[in-house]
Amino acid sequence: MPDKLTEQIIGVAIEVHRILGPGLLESIYEEALCYELTLRGTPFQQQKEVDVFYKDKIIKGQRLDLIVHGEVVVEIKSVSKMKDIFTAQILSYLKATGLKRGLLINFGEARLVDGVKRFSL
């Protein structure tokens, strides 16, 4: 069953990629994505700090690129080739937040659809 929210987020990312193209810094895509989400009235949190738990200790300092609608973790990359560690990263973010859906979006691809990975726990 299609997930309308992740489809909307991917549509926003495609619009950003269509206008900017590949090859820029992740921070540029993040700002453009946030601006486009704002234009569309989609709520999000940018650079959201989350706690990581180690045994009985809370370790601060982990930041997520975006959480959209309080439901979907979005991790932004701008690399020529995706690495397995990026998958581990977003899975860790889902675990840390307790959220069930995530998107890994690589703006470094010539065609953005080739750089989108969906995650669902």
HELIX and SHEET records of a PDB file:
HELIX    1   1 LYS A    4  LEU A   20  1                                  17    
HELIX    2   2 GLU A   26  LEU A   39  1                                  14    
HELIX    3   3 ASP A   84  THR A   97  1                                  14    
HELIX    4   4 LEU A  112  GLY A  115  5                                   4    
SHEET    1   A 5 PHE A  44  TYR A  54  0                                        
SHEET    2   A 5 LYS A  57  VAL A  68 -1                                        
SHEET    3   A 5 VAL A  72  LYS A  77 -1                                        
SHEET    4   A 5 ARG A 101  ASN A 106  1                                        
SHEET    5   A 5 VAL A 116  SER A 120 -1                                        
END                                                                             
